[in-house]
Amino acid sequence: MIKIATAIRKGAAAYLRRQYKGVGIFFAVVFAILLALSFLGYLNYFVPFAFLTGGFFSALSGFIGMKTATMANDRTAYAAQKGLNKGLRVAFSAGAVMGFVVVGLGLLDLSIWYFFLKFWYTNVKVMASESLMIQNITSNMLTFGMGASCMALFARVGGGIFTKAADVGADLVGKVEAGIPEDDPRNPAVIADNVGDNVGDVAGMGADLYESYVGSIVSTSALAVSAGLGSRGMAIPMILAAIGVICSIFGTFFVRTKEDATQKSLLRSLRLGTYISAGIIAVASFFVIRAILPQNMGVFYSVITGLLTGILIGFTTEYYTSDTYTPTKELSKTSETGSATVIIGGLSLGMMSTFFPVIIVGVAVLISFFACGGNIMSDAGFNKGLYGIGVAAVGMLSTLGITLATDAYGPIADNAGGIAEMAGLGEEVRNRTDALDSLGNTTAATGKGFAIGSAALTALALIAAYISEVHALAPRLSFNLSITNPPVLVGLFIGAMIPFLFAALTMDSVGKAAQSIVHEVRRQIKNIPGILEGTTEPDYASCVDLCTRSSQRLMIAPAILAVIVPIVVGLILGVNGVAGFLAGTTITGFVLAVMMSNAGGAWDNAKKHIEAGNFGGKGSDCHKAAVVGDTVGDPFKDTSGPAINILIKLTSMVSIVFAGLTVAFHLM
């Protein structure tokens, strides 16, 4: 166990070292550009440094989470020898470290900038009024979200390409061609597959949700200014986030299970901790808002709306992806007629699964807007409604500490199962780790649904923050957001197309990287005698190195696309075109991300359902058909789908940072 876990740790560390070197070059170039723009007067001097700190803390949260996960995988396998509950507690506790690192570093970054900027505008560059000071503080704080978004995108896309290239290579050659199990030590790609679980689903997810977390808080704080709620309104999202950390810690103590637990009871154990945390936050937020904004108690209903939205989206995701419910069971049944019907069924399921999340988010937007005093007939009322939408996003993410713990738990349990298989720990231990792994597949799918839903609400708040930023830069500039305004319409079309282009680039990247792994695994099995007999150890390191080099090279194009397009749209179509672009990206990005993530999750659990002994079990024709479906679904759920939710926030952040440039130079 120690030997295998050490190989996984070394592979993950090597990947992150190479990634951070490449990302460091990107950040240095962007920092120089931002610094030049600040000298020219288009940006505040704090913007380049805020960009760096946002990227640094986002990377740090992913790094610490990954280190913790790779230290916990063999400990989880060891604990599973003693019982199911012990294995669950070790894996979940390690996931909780990830969750609380993200929210802790997020609040630390926010606090450093808030107190520094308050000191600066109070003692060095004194503002004419408190409202102007708050406006400057929130405007500067918004920009470090761009650094967090850029880092999150690199981590998600790079990690996603790595993990799915390794997974596809291990599945296609190992399972389908050679007929050996997924986590068999004879499979040359098995260590790369385990490394990928950490760099994609832990480091990538940590950086992703860090960015959503700070983005929702700073955008809502910025909207408090335009809503006329001043420093009190600005304080609400930060206080709610801080209370959420304490409530999430309390909820973790309720996550435990019995030894003979079914998948439903295991899910109930994880849900209990999340629901208790949400309930305590709901009660605490009432007293916080009554003390700080007693004249605006509608803000409280926006918080409740956000909390319920997160729970409902999590439940709908679970319904469509867990094999305890009908949709995934029906998808498993399609394997009886081959892999083509499995793929058709998965695509249909993914498309169908978009209905409820869209309705839930739509209802949440309306309730939070009007509950907070929103009024579409007046500017003041309209801004209050937008603030309510931002507060709903903060409310949804207030339980992030424990929500992310349930998500990060999944890759740890998956690694533990692989280690148990490779170390030969026995059938009873493997059954326990399989149960934890299957639960992890569902919680990972639920976590992705939560991340996408929170991204949609955060992106809406960021679009509103963009409009407020433009008004602050150019008070006389008026928006014409009519659908018949050509720049808005063209912006909508371009924005609606970008998520599809982005998904195509990331899917293509996985395909290219996977091809190199497939060829390498085939080469080793053919040319190294004794691998399939178990007498010779495969060259695991070559597969890890191939995945690392491929993912770093292939992640550049999607990442650059997300940064460049909003700037180009702004310079050509102006602020109206950018507003249309952001709306189009948010709408199609949200729906496409939900479809891809849920289809991929359902394909994965359909395969697990068959492996549990249904429809012929492992090695049957049904199982081989399900493996093909899962192979298609892997980049859906672990690369393209999750990265799209970063795309819709990053485009908003880039637009906000470069708003001054757009106002100064545009063709339309």
C-alpha positions as CSV (number, residue, x, y, z in Angstrom):
1,M,0.0,0.0,0.0
2,I,2.8,2.4,0.9
3,K,4.6,1.6,-2.4
4,I,1.6,2.2,-4.6
5,A,0.5,5.4,-2.7
6,T,4.1,6.8,-3.0
7,A,4.0,6.2,-6.8
8,I,0.7,8.1,-6.9
9,R,2.0,11.0,-4.8
10,K,5.2,11.3,-6.9
11,G,3.2,11.3,-10.1
12,A,0.7,14.0,-8.8
13,A,3.5,16.2,-7.5
14,A,5.4,15.9,-10.8
15,Y,2.3,16.9,-12.7
16,L,1.6,19.9,-10.5
17,R,5.3,21.1,-10.7
18,R,5.1,21.1,-14.5
19,Q,1.7,22.7,-14.5
20,Y,2.7,25.5,-12.2
21,K,5.7,26.3,-14.3
22,G,3.6,26.8,-17.4
23,V,0.9,28.7,-15.5
24,G,3.6,30.9,-13.9
25,I,4.7,32.0,-17.4
26,F,1.1,32.8,-18.3
27,F,0.5,34.8,-15.1
28,A,3.8,36.7,-15.6
29,V,2.7,37.8,-19.1
30,V,-0.8,38.8,-18.1
31,F,0.6,40.7,-15.0
32,A,2.9,42.7,-17.3
33,I,0.0,43.5,-19.6
34,L,-2.2,44.6,-16.7
35,L,0.6,46.6,-15.2
36,A,1.1,48.4,-18.6
37,L,-2.6,49.2,-18.8
38,S,-2.6,50.5,-15.3
39,F,0.3,52.9,-16.2
40,L,-1.7,54.0,-19.2
41,G,-4.6,54.8,-16.9
42,Y,-7.1,52.1,-18.0
43,L,-6.8,50.1,-14.8
44,N,-6.2,50.8,-11.1
45,Y,-2.6,50.1,-9.9
46,F,-3.9,47.4,-7.5
47,V,-5.4,45.3,-10.3
48,P,-2.2,43.5,-11.5
49,F,-1.4,42.5,-7.9
50,A,-5.0,41.5,-7.1
51,F,-4.8,39.2,-10.2
52,L,-1.6,37.5,-8.8
53,T,-3.0,36.9,-5.3
54,G,-6.2,35.5,-6.7
55,G,-4.3,33.0,-8.8
56,F,-1.9,32.2,-6.0
57,F,-4.6,31.3,-3.4
58,S,-6.6,29.4,-6.0
59,A,-3.5,27.3,-6.8
60,L,-2.6,26.9,-3.2
61,S,-6.1,25.6,-2.3
62,G,-5.8,23.0,-5.1
63,F,-2.3,22.0,-4.1
64,I,-3.1,21.5,-0.4
65,G,-6.2,19.5,-1.3
66,M,-4.2,17.3,-3.7
67,K,-1.5,16.7,-1.1
68,T,-4.0,15.7,1.5
69,A,-5.9,13.4,-0.9
70,T,-2.7,11.5,-1.9
71,M,-1.8,11.0,1.7
72,A,-5.3,9.7,2.6
73,N,-5.8,7.1,-0.2
74,D,-3.8,4.3,1.4
75,R,-5.0,5.3,4.9
76,T,-8.6,4.8,3.6
77,A,-7.7,1.4,2.2
78,Y,-6.1,0.4,5.5
79,A,-9.1,1.7,7.5
80,A,-11.5,-0.3,5.2
81,Q,-9.9,-3.5,6.5
82,K,-11.4,-2.6,9.9
83,G,-14.8,-1.6,8.7
84,L,-16.9,0.4,6.3
85,N,-17.5,3.3,8.7
86,K,-13.8,3.7,9.4
87,G,-13.0,3.8,5.7
88,L,-15.8,6.4,5.2
89,R,-14.6,8.6,8.1
90,V,-11.0,8.7,6.9
91,A,-11.9,9.5,3.3
92,F,-14.5,12.1,4.3
93,S,-12.2,13.7,6.8
94,A,-9.5,14.1,4.2
95,G,-12.2,15.6,1.8
96,A,-13.1,18.0,4.6
97,V,-9.6,19.3,4.8
98,M,-10.0,20.2,1.1
99,G,-13.3,21.9,1.7
100,F,-12.1,24.0,4.6
101,V,-8.8,24.9,2.9
102,V,-10.8,26.4,0.0
103,V,-13.2,28.4,2.1
104,G,-10.4,29.4,4.6
105,L,-8.1,30.7,1.9
106,G,-11.0,32.4,0.1
107,L,-11.9,34.4,3.2
108,L,-8.2,35.1,4.0
109,D,-7.7,36.5,0.5
110,L,-10.8,38.6,0.8
111,S,-9.9,39.9,4.3
112,I,-6.3,40.9,3.3
113,W,-7.6,43.0,0.4
114,Y,-10.5,44.5,2.2
115,F,-8.5,45.7,5.2
116,F,-5.6,46.9,3.0
117,L,-7.9,48.8,0.7
118,K,-9.9,50.3,3.6
119,F,-6.6,51.5,5.2
120,W,-5.4,52.9,1.8
121,Y,-8.6,54.8,1.1
122,T,-9.0,56.0,4.7
123,N,-5.4,57.2,5.4
124,V,-3.5,57.5,2.1
125,K,-5.9,58.4,-0.7
126,V,-8.9,59.8,1.2
127,M,-12.2,59.5,-0.6
128,A,-14.8,62.3,-0.7
129,S,-17.5,60.0,0.8
130,E,-17.9,56.5,2.3
131,S,-20.0,55.3,-0.6
132,L,-17.2,56.3,-3.0
133,M,-14.6,54.5,-0.8
134,I,-16.7,51.3,-0.8
135,Q,-17.2,51.5,-4.5
136,N,-13.4,51.7,-5.0
137,I,-12.8,48.8,-2.6
138,T,-15.3,46.5,-4.2
139,S,-14.1,47.5,-7.7
140,N,-10.6,46.5,-6.8
141,M,-11.6,43.3,-5.0
142,L,-13.6,42.1,-8.1
143,T,-10.4,41.9,-10.1
144,F,-8.6,39.2,-8.1
145,G,-11.5,36.9,-9.2
146,M,-9.9,37.0,-12.7
147,G,-6.7,35.5,-11.3
148,A,-8.6,32.8,-9.4
149,S,-10.7,32.1,-12.6
150,C,-7.6,31.7,-14.8
151,M,-5.9,29.4,-12.3
152,A,-9.1,27.4,-11.9
153,L,-9.4,27.0,-15.7
154,F,-5.8,25.7,-16.1
155,A,-6.3,23.3,-13.2
156,R,-9.6,22.0,-14.4
157,V,-8.8,21.7,-18.1
158,G,-5.2,20.4,-17.6
159,G,-6.2,18.0,-14.8
160,G,-9.3,16.9,-16.7
161,I,-7.2,16.1,-19.9
162,F,-4.7,14.2,-17.7
163,T,-7.2,12.1,-15.8
164,K,-9.4,11.2,-18.7
165,A,-6.6,10.4,-21.1
166,A,-5.2,7.9,-18.5
167,D,-8.7,6.6,-17.7
168,V,-9.6,6.0,-21.4
169,G,-6.2,4.3,-22.0
170,A,-6.6,2.1,-19.0
171,D,-10.2,1.1,-19.9
172,L,-9.9,0.6,-23.7
173,V,-6.7,-1.5,-23.6
174,G,-6.9,-2.9,-20.1
175,K,-10.5,-3.8,-19.7
176,V,-11.8,-4.2,-23.3
177,E,-8.7,-5.5,-25.2
178,A,-6.7,-7.4,-22.5
179,G,-9.6,-8.3,-20.3
180,I,-8.0,-7.3,-17.0
181,P,-9.7,-5.3,-14.3
182,E,-9.6,-1.5,-14.1
183,D,-7.2,-1.4,-11.1
184,D,-5.1,-4.4,-11.9
185,P,-1.4,-3.9,-11.3
186,R,-0.7,-5.5,-14.7
187,N,-2.3,-2.4,-16.5
188,P,0.5,0.0,-17.4
189,A,-1.9,3.0,-17.1
190,V,-3.2,2.2,-13.7
191,I,-0.9,4.5,-11.7
192,A,-1.6,7.3,-14.2
193,D,-5.3,6.7,-13.8
194,N,-5.0,7.0,-10.0
195,V,-2.8,10.2,-10.3
196,G,-5.4,11.7,-12.6
197,D,-8.2,11.3,-10.0
198,N,-6.2,13.6,-7.8
199,V,-5.0,16.3,-10.2
200,G,-8.4,16.5,-11.9
201,D,-11.1,15.9,-9.4
202,V,-9.3,17.3,-6.3
203,A,-6.8,20.0,-7.4
204,G,-9.1,21.0,-10.3
205,M,-12.3,21.0,-8.3
206,G,-10.6,22.9,-5.4
207,A,-9.4,25.7,-7.6
208,D,-12.8,25.7,-9.4
209,L,-15.0,26.2,-6.3
210,Y,-12.5,28.6,-4.7
211,E,-13.1,30.8,-7.7
212,S,-16.9,30.5,-7.4
213,Y,-16.8,31.2,-3.7
214,V,-14.8,34.4,-3.9
215,G,-16.5,35.4,-7.1
216,S,-20.0,35.3,-5.6
217,I,-18.9,37.2,-2.4
218,V,-17.0,40.0,-4.2
219,S,-19.7,40.5,-6.9
220,T,-22.4,40.6,-4.3
221,S,-20.4,43.1,-2.3
222,A,-20.0,45.3,-5.4
223,L,-23.8,45.1,-6.1
224,A,-24.4,46.3,-2.5
225,V,-23.0,49.7,-3.6
226,S,-25.2,50.2,-6.6
227,A,-28.2,48.9,-4.5
228,G,-27.6,51.8,-2.0
229,L,-27.0,49.4,0.9
230,G,-23.5,50.8,1.7
231,S,-21.0,49.0,4.0
232,R,-23.7,47.1,5.7
233,G,-24.9,45.5,2.5
234,M,-21.2,44.8,1.6
235,A,-20.6,43.1,4.9
236,I,-23.6,40.6,4.6
237,P,-22.0,38.2,2.1
238,M,-18.7,38.1,4.0
239,I,-20.4,37.5,7.3
240,L,-22.6,34.8,5.8
241,A,-19.6,33.1,4.4
242,A,-17.8,33.1,7.7
243,I,-20.8,31.7,9.6
244,G,-21.1,29.0,6.9
245,V,-17.6,27.8,7.7
246,I,-18.5,27.2,11.4
247,C,-21.8,25.5,10.4
248,S,-20.1,23.2,7.9
249,I,-17.6,22.1,10.5
250,F,-20.5,21.2,12.8
251,G,-22.2,19.2,10.0
252,T,-19.1,17.0,9.4
253,F,-19.6,15.3,12.8
254,F,-22.8,13.7,11.6
255,V,-21.3,11.9,8.7
256,R,-21.0,8.2,9.7
257,T,-22.6,4.9,8.8
258,K,-23.3,1.3,9.8
259,E,-21.2,-1.6,8.6
260,D,-24.0,-3.2,6.5
261,A,-25.0,0.1,4.9
262,T,-26.6,0.2,1.4
263,Q,-25.9,2.9,-1.1
264,K,-29.0,4.7,0.0
265,S,-28.0,4.7,3.6
266,L,-24.5,5.9,2.7
267,L,-26.0,8.7,0.7
268,R,-28.2,9.5,3.6
269,S,-25.2,9.8,5.9
270,L,-23.5,12.4,3.6
271,R,-26.8,14.3,3.1
272,L,-27.4,14.5,6.8
273,G,-24.2,16.5,7.4
274,T,-25.0,18.9,4.5
275,Y,-28.7,19.4,5.5
276,I,-27.7,20.1,9.1
277,S,-25.2,22.7,8.0
278,A,-27.7,24.3,5.7
279,G,-30.4,24.4,8.5
280,I,-28.0,26.1,11.0
281,I,-27.0,28.7,8.4
282,A,-30.7,29.4,7.6
283,V,-31.4,30.1,11.3
284,A,-28.2,32.1,11.9
285,S,-28.7,34.2,8.7
286,F,-32.0,35.5,10.0
287,F,-30.4,37.0,13.1
288,V,-27.5,38.4,11.2
289,I,-29.7,40.1,8.6
290,R,-32.1,41.4,11.3
291,A,-29.1,42.9,13.1
292,I,-27.3,44.5,10.1
293,L,-30.1,45.2,7.6
294,P,-33.4,45.2,9.6
295,Q,-35.1,47.3,7.0
296,N,-34.3,44.7,4.3
297,M,-35.4,41.4,5.7
298,G,-36.1,40.3,2.1
299,V,-32.3,39.5,1.9
300,F,-33.0,36.7,4.3
301,Y,-35.4,35.1,1.9
302,S,-32.8,35.4,-0.8
303,V,-30.3,33.4,1.4
304,I,-32.9,30.7,1.9
305,T,-33.6,30.6,-1.8
306,G,-29.9,30.0,-2.5
307,L,-29.7,27.2,0.1
308,L,-32.7,25.4,-1.3
309,T,-31.4,25.9,-4.8
310,G,-28.2,24.1,-3.9
311,I,-30.0,21.2,-2.2
312,L,-32.5,20.8,-5.1
313,I,-29.9,20.8,-7.8
314,G,-27.9,18.3,-5.9
315,F,-31.0,16.1,-5.6
316,T,-31.9,16.3,-9.3
317,T,-28.3,15.5,-10.2
318,E,-28.3,12.5,-7.8
319,Y,-31.6,11.3,-9.3
320,Y,-30.3,11.2,-12.9
321,T,-26.8,9.8,-12.1
322,S,-27.2,7.4,-9.2
323,D,-27.9,3.7,-9.9
324,T,-30.3,3.6,-7.0
325,Y,-32.8,5.5,-9.2
326,T,-34.7,4.6,-12.4
327,P,-32.8,6.7,-15.1
328,T,-29.4,5.0,-14.6
329,K,-30.9,1.6,-14.1
330,E,-32.7,2.0,-17.5
331,L,-29.5,3.2,-19.0
332,S,-27.8,0.0,-17.8
333,K,-30.5,-2.1,-19.5
334,T,-29.7,-0.5,-22.9
335,S,-26.3,-2.4,-22.7
336,E,-28.2,-5.5,-23.7
337,T,-28.3,-4.3,-27.3
338,G,-24.8,-2.9,-27.5
339,S,-22.6,0.1,-27.0
340,A,-24.5,2.3,-29.6
341,T,-27.7,2.2,-27.6
342,V,-25.8,2.9,-24.4
343,I,-24.4,6.0,-25.9
344,I,-27.8,7.1,-27.4
345,G,-29.5,6.5,-24.0
346,G,-26.8,8.4,-22.1
347,L,-27.1,11.4,-24.4
348,S,-30.9,11.4,-24.1
349,L,-30.6,11.1,-20.3
350,G,-28.2,14.1,-20.2
351,M,-30.4,16.3,-22.3
352,M,-33.5,15.4,-20.3
353,S,-31.6,16.2,-17.0
354,T,-31.3,19.9,-18.0
355,F,-35.0,20.5,-17.5
356,F,-35.2,20.7,-13.7
357,P,-31.9,22.6,-13.0
358,V,-33.0,25.3,-15.5
359,I,-36.4,25.6,-13.8
360,I,-34.9,25.6,-10.3
361,V,-32.3,28.3,-11.2
362,G,-35.0,30.3,-13.0
363,V,-37.4,30.2,-10.1
364,A,-34.5,31.1,-7.7
365,V,-33.6,34.1,-9.7
366,L,-37.2,35.4,-9.7
367,I,-37.7,34.8,-6.0
368,S,-34.4,36.2,-4.9
369,F,-34.9,39.3,-7.1
370,F,-38.4,40.2,-5.9
371,A,-37.9,39.1,-2.3
372,C,-35.0,41.6,-1.9
373,G,-37.2,44.5,-3.1
374,G,-36.5,44.1,-6.8
375,N,-38.5,46.4,-9.1
376,I,-37.9,46.4,-12.8
377,M,-39.5,49.9,-13.1
378,S,-36.9,51.8,-11.1
379,D,-33.1,51.8,-11.1
380,A,-32.9,51.6,-7.3
381,G,-35.3,48.7,-7.1
382,F,-33.7,46.9,-10.0
383,N,-30.3,47.1,-8.3
384,K,-31.7,45.8,-5.0
385,G,-33.1,42.8,-6.9
386,L,-29.7,42.1,-8.5
387,Y,-28.2,42.3,-5.0
388,G,-30.7,39.6,-4.0
389,I,-29.6,37.3,-6.8
390,G,-26.0,37.8,-5.6
391,V,-27.0,37.0,-2.0
392,A,-28.7,33.8,-3.2
393,A,-25.4,32.7,-4.8
394,V,-23.6,33.4,-1.6
395,G,-26.3,31.4,0.3
396,M,-25.9,28.5,-2.0
397,L,-22.1,28.5,-1.5
398,S,-22.2,29.1,2.2
399,T,-22.2,25.4,2.8
400,L,-19.2,24.9,0.5
401,G,-16.9,23.6,3.3
402,I,-19.0,20.4,3.7
403,T,-20.3,20.3,0.1
404,L,-16.7,20.2,-1.2
405,A,-15.8,17.6,1.4
406,T,-18.4,15.2,0.0
407,D,-17.0,15.9,-3.5
408,A,-13.3,15.5,-2.7
409,Y,-14.1,12.4,-0.8
410,G,-14.9,10.6,-4.1
411,P,-11.4,10.5,-5.7
412,I,-9.9,9.4,-2.3
413,A,-12.3,6.5,-2.1
414,D,-11.6,5.7,-5.8
415,N,-7.8,5.6,-5.1
416,A,-8.4,3.5,-2.0
417,G,-10.3,0.9,-4.1
418,G,-7.4,0.8,-6.6
419,I,-4.8,0.4,-3.9
420,A,-6.9,-2.4,-2.3
421,E,-7.0,-4.2,-5.7
422,M,-3.3,-3.8,-6.4
423,A,-2.2,-4.7,-2.9
424,G,-4.5,-7.8,-2.8
425,L,-6.3,-6.8,0.4
426,G,-9.0,-9.4,0.0
427,E,-12.6,-9.5,-1.3
428,E,-14.2,-8.1,1.9
429,V,-12.0,-5.0,1.8
430,R,-12.6,-4.6,-1.9
431,N,-16.4,-4.8,-1.4
432,R,-16.1,-2.0,1.1
433,T,-14.0,0.2,-1.0
434,D,-16.3,-0.5,-4.0
435,A,-19.2,0.7,-2.0
436,L,-17.3,3.9,-1.0
437,D,-16.2,4.3,-4.6
438,S,-19.7,4.0,-6.0
439,L,-20.9,6.5,-3.4
440,G,-18.0,8.8,-4.5
441,N,-19.2,8.6,-8.1
442,T,-22.6,9.9,-7.0
443,T,-21.2,12.6,-4.7
444,A,-18.8,13.7,-7.5
445,A,-21.7,14.1,-9.9
446,T,-23.7,15.9,-7.3
447,G,-20.7,18.2,-6.5
448,K,-20.4,19.0,-10.2
449,G,-24.1,19.8,-10.4
450,F,-23.7,22.1,-7.4
451,A,-20.7,23.8,-8.9
452,I,-22.5,24.4,-12.2
453,G,-25.6,25.7,-10.5
454,S,-23.6,28.1,-8.3
455,A,-21.7,29.2,-11.4
456,A,-24.9,30.2,-13.1
457,L,-26.0,32.3,-10.1
458,T,-22.5,33.8,-9.7
459,A,-22.3,34.6,-13.4
460,L,-25.6,36.4,-13.3
461,A,-24.3,38.5,-10.4
462,L,-21.0,39.1,-12.3
463,I,-22.9,40.3,-15.3
464,A,-24.8,42.8,-13.1
465,A,-21.4,43.8,-11.5
466,Y,-20.0,44.4,-15.1
467,I,-22.8,46.8,-15.9
468,S,-22.2,48.6,-12.5
469,E,-18.5,48.8,-13.3
470,V,-19.2,50.4,-16.7
471,H,-21.5,52.9,-15.1
472,A,-18.8,53.8,-12.5
473,L,-16.2,54.2,-15.3
474,A,-18.5,56.2,-17.6
475,P,-21.6,57.6,-15.8
476,R,-22.9,59.2,-19.0
477,L,-22.7,56.0,-21.1
478,S,-26.1,54.4,-21.5
479,F,-26.7,50.7,-22.2
480,N,-29.1,49.6,-24.9
481,L,-29.7,45.9,-24.1
482,S,-32.6,45.5,-26.5
483,I,-32.6,42.1,-28.3
484,T,-33.0,44.1,-31.6
485,N,-29.8,46.1,-31.0
486,P,-27.3,44.5,-33.5
487,P,-24.2,44.5,-31.1
488,V,-26.3,42.8,-28.4
489,L,-27.7,40.2,-30.9
490,V,-24.3,39.4,-32.4
491,G,-22.8,39.2,-28.9
492,L,-25.5,36.7,-27.9
493,F,-24.7,34.5,-30.9
494,I,-21.0,34.6,-30.2
495,G,-21.6,33.9,-26.5
496,A,-23.9,31.0,-27.2
497,M,-21.3,29.5,-29.5
498,I,-18.3,29.8,-27.2
499,P,-19.2,26.9,-24.7
500,F,-19.6,24.5,-27.7
501,L,-16.3,25.6,-29.2
502,F,-14.7,25.3,-25.8
503,A,-16.2,21.8,-25.2
504,A,-15.0,20.7,-28.6
505,L,-11.4,21.8,-27.9
506,T,-11.3,20.1,-24.5
507,M,-12.9,16.8,-25.9
508,D,-10.5,16.8,-28.8
509,S,-7.6,17.3,-26.4
510,V,-8.7,14.3,-24.3
511,G,-9.0,12.2,-27.5
512,K,-5.5,13.2,-28.7
513,A,-3.9,12.6,-25.2
514,A,-5.8,9.2,-24.9
515,Q,-4.4,8.0,-28.2
516,S,-0.8,8.3,-27.0
517,I,-1.7,6.4,-23.8
518,V,-3.5,3.7,-25.8
519,H,-0.5,3.2,-28.0
520,E,1.9,3.1,-25.0
521,V,-0.2,0.6,-23.1
522,R,-0.4,-1.6,-26.2
523,R,3.3,-1.3,-26.8
524,Q,4.2,-2.4,-23.2
525,I,1.8,-5.4,-23.2
526,K,3.2,-6.5,-26.6
527,N,6.9,-5.8,-26.1
528,I,7.5,-6.4,-22.4
529,P,7.2,-10.1,-21.6
530,G,5.5,-11.2,-18.4
531,I,3.2,-8.2,-17.9
532,L,-0.1,-10.1,-18.3
533,E,1.3,-13.1,-16.3
534,G,2.1,-10.7,-13.5
535,T,5.8,-11.7,-13.4
536,T,7.1,-8.3,-14.7
537,E,6.1,-4.9,-13.5
538,P,4.9,-2.4,-16.2
539,D,6.6,0.9,-16.8
540,Y,4.0,3.1,-14.9
541,A,6.2,6.2,-15.0
542,S,6.1,6.4,-18.8
543,C,2.3,6.6,-18.9
544,V,2.3,9.3,-16.1
545,D,4.9,11.3,-18.1
546,L,2.9,11.0,-21.3
547,C,-0.3,12.2,-19.7
548,T,1.6,15.1,-18.0
549,R,3.2,16.4,-21.2
550,S,0.0,15.9,-23.3
551,S,-2.2,17.7,-20.8
552,Q,0.1,20.7,-20.5
553,R,0.4,21.1,-24.2
554,L,-3.3,20.6,-25.1
555,M,-4.8,22.8,-22.3
556,I,-3.3,26.0,-23.8
557,A,-5.8,26.6,-26.6
558,P,-9.0,26.3,-24.5
559,A,-7.6,28.5,-21.8
560,I,-6.4,31.3,-24.2
561,L,-9.9,31.2,-25.9
562,A,-11.6,32.0,-22.6
563,V,-9.4,35.0,-22.0
564,I,-9.0,36.5,-25.5
565,V,-12.6,36.3,-26.9
566,P,-14.3,38.7,-24.3
567,I,-11.6,41.3,-24.9
568,V,-12.0,41.1,-28.7
569,V,-15.8,41.2,-28.4
570,G,-15.5,44.3,-26.3
571,L,-13.1,46.1,-28.6
572,I,-15.4,45.4,-31.6
573,L,-19.0,45.4,-30.3
574,G,-18.6,47.7,-27.2
575,V,-20.2,47.4,-23.8
576,N,-23.6,46.4,-25.3
577,G,-22.0,43.6,-27.3
578,V,-20.2,42.3,-24.2
579,A,-23.4,42.2,-22.1
580,G,-25.0,40.1,-24.9
581,F,-21.9,37.9,-25.1
582,L,-22.0,37.2,-21.4
583,A,-25.7,36.4,-21.4
584,G,-25.2,34.0,-24.3
585,T,-22.2,32.3,-22.7
586,T,-24.0,31.9,-19.3
587,I,-27.2,30.5,-20.7
588,T,-25.8,27.9,-23.1
589,G,-22.8,27.2,-20.9
590,F,-25.1,26.3,-18.0
591,V,-27.3,24.0,-20.0
592,L,-24.4,22.3,-21.8
593,A,-22.4,21.8,-18.6
594,V,-25.4,20.1,-16.9
595,M,-26.0,17.9,-19.9
596,M,-22.4,16.7,-20.2
597,S,-21.8,16.2,-16.5
598,N,-25.1,14.2,-15.9
599,A,-24.7,12.1,-19.0
600,G,-21.1,11.2,-18.0
601,G,-22.1,10.5,-14.4
602,A,-25.0,8.2,-15.5
603,W,-22.7,6.3,-17.9
604,D,-20.2,5.8,-15.1
605,N,-22.8,4.5,-12.6
606,A,-24.5,2.3,-15.3
607,K,-21.2,0.5,-15.7
608,K,-20.9,0.2,-11.9
609,H,-24.5,-1.1,-11.7
610,I,-23.5,-3.9,-14.1
611,E,-20.3,-4.6,-12.3
612,A,-22.3,-5.2,-9.1
613,G,-23.7,-8.3,-10.8
614,N,-26.6,-7.1,-12.9
615,F,-27.0,-7.9,-16.6
616,G,-24.3,-10.5,-16.5
617,G,-21.7,-8.6,-14.3
618,K,-18.1,-8.0,-15.1
619,G,-16.7,-9.4,-18.3
620,S,-20.1,-9.8,-20.0
621,D,-21.1,-8.3,-23.3
622,C,-23.3,-5.8,-21.4
623,H,-20.3,-4.8,-19.3
624,K,-18.2,-4.2,-22.4
625,A,-20.9,-2.1,-23.9
626,A,-21.2,-0.1,-20.7
627,V,-17.4,0.4,-20.6
628,V,-17.6,2.1,-24.0
629,G,-20.3,4.4,-22.8
630,D,-18.3,5.2,-19.7
631,T,-15.3,5.9,-21.9
632,V,-17.3,8.4,-23.9
633,G,-18.8,9.9,-20.7
634,D,-15.4,10.4,-18.9
635,P,-14.4,13.5,-20.7
636,F,-18.0,14.7,-20.6
637,K,-18.2,14.7,-16.8
638,D,-14.6,15.2,-15.8
639,T,-13.1,17.6,-18.4
640,S,-15.5,19.6,-20.6
641,G,-18.6,19.8,-18.4
642,P,-16.9,21.0,-15.2
643,A,-14.6,23.4,-17.1
644,I,-17.5,25.1,-18.8
645,N,-18.8,26.5,-15.5
646,I,-15.4,28.1,-15.0
647,L,-15.6,29.5,-18.6
648,I,-18.8,31.4,-17.9
649,K,-17.4,33.0,-14.8
650,L,-14.0,33.7,-16.3
651,T,-15.5,35.5,-19.3
652,S,-17.4,37.8,-16.9
653,M,-14.3,38.5,-14.8
654,V,-12.2,39.3,-17.9
655,S,-14.9,41.6,-19.1
656,I,-15.0,43.4,-15.7
657,V,-11.2,43.8,-15.6
658,F,-11.0,45.2,-19.1
659,A,-14.1,47.3,-18.9
660,G,-12.0,50.5,-19.0
661,L,-10.3,49.4,-22.2
662,T,-13.7,48.5,-23.8
663,V,-15.2,51.9,-22.8
664,A,-12.1,53.8,-24.3
665,F,-11.7,51.8,-27.5
666,H,-14.6,50.1,-29.4
667,L,-15.9,50.1,-32.9
668,M,-19.6,50.1,-32.1
